[in-house]
Amino acid sequence: MRLCAWYLYGEKHRGYALNPVANFHLQNGSVLWRINWMGDTSPRGIGASCGMMVNYRYFLEDTATNSAAYLGTKHIKASEQVLALVSQFQQNSKL
């Protein structure tokens, strides 16, 4: 879960999210909202993401601001759950 959070939040390509699905949603102003353990137990879900599923949440009143922040300053808006996982990854990582 921590590694997944870091991959979605911290791994970048030219400053933007490395994951193309994350990049799409973040460009459109979403919030990286939740990571669900075993959220997709289909064979494809297990093979592609070890069964993890990510929720992106759109707060309509904030989408323009979030999109502008992401495209302008490359800031990813994320929930407390995701940020806590990122913090745990950074504290325990040897990378």
N, C-alpha and C positions, 0 to 999 in steps of 0.2 A: 504494500500500500504506500509506504514511504517512497520507494523507488518510483512507483507510478506517478505519485504527486510531483516528484522532482522532474521526471521526464516531461510531464505536461506543463509545469510551471517554470522550470529552470533551464531546461535544454533548449537552446535557441539556434536558429539559422538566420544569419544576418539580423539578429536582434528580435526576430519574431519566433513564435512557438514552432518547434521542430515538427510536431505532429500536425498533419494537414487538416484533420477534422477540428482539432483545437483551434488552429489558425483561422479556419472558416468562421467558427462560432464567435471567437474573440473579435475578429474584424467586424462582425455584425453587432457587437455591443453586449454580448452575454457575460455572465459571471461564471468562472470555473467553480461550480457549486458543490459537487459531491463525488466521491469515488466509492463505488459499491463493490465490495468483495463478493465474488461469485454472482454478479448481476447478470451475466450472460453465460449460461452453462451449456449452450449449444456447442457442437463440435467445432464450428468456426470460431465461436467466442473463446473457447478454451485455447485453441491453436493461435489465435491472433493476439489475445490479450490476457491469457491465463485466467479467463473468466471474469476479469474486472470490467466494469462499465462505468462510464463517466456521465454525470448530468451537468448540462450547461443550463443556467437559468437566465431568463430574460426579464428584467424589470423594465417595463416599457418607458417609464419616465427617466431611466438612466442609460438607455441603449446608445443614444447619440453621444453622451459624455464618455461612456466606456469605450465606444468605438474610436472616438477622437484621441483618447488617451493611449489606446493601444497602437493606433496607426502613427500618432505623433511622437510619443515618448517610449513606446514599446512596453508600457506598463500593463500587466495582466491583473485584472480585478478577480480576486478569488475569495471564497468563503473562509471562515475561521477554521473549519475542518480541514480544508486543503492546506491552508497556511500552517496549521499545526503539524501536519504530516511532512510538509517541506522543512520545517524547523527541526523536526526529529531526524529527518534524513541528513540535514547539514551537520547536526551534532554528532551523529554516529558514523558518518561517511568517512572513508579513507581516500576518497577521490580528490 
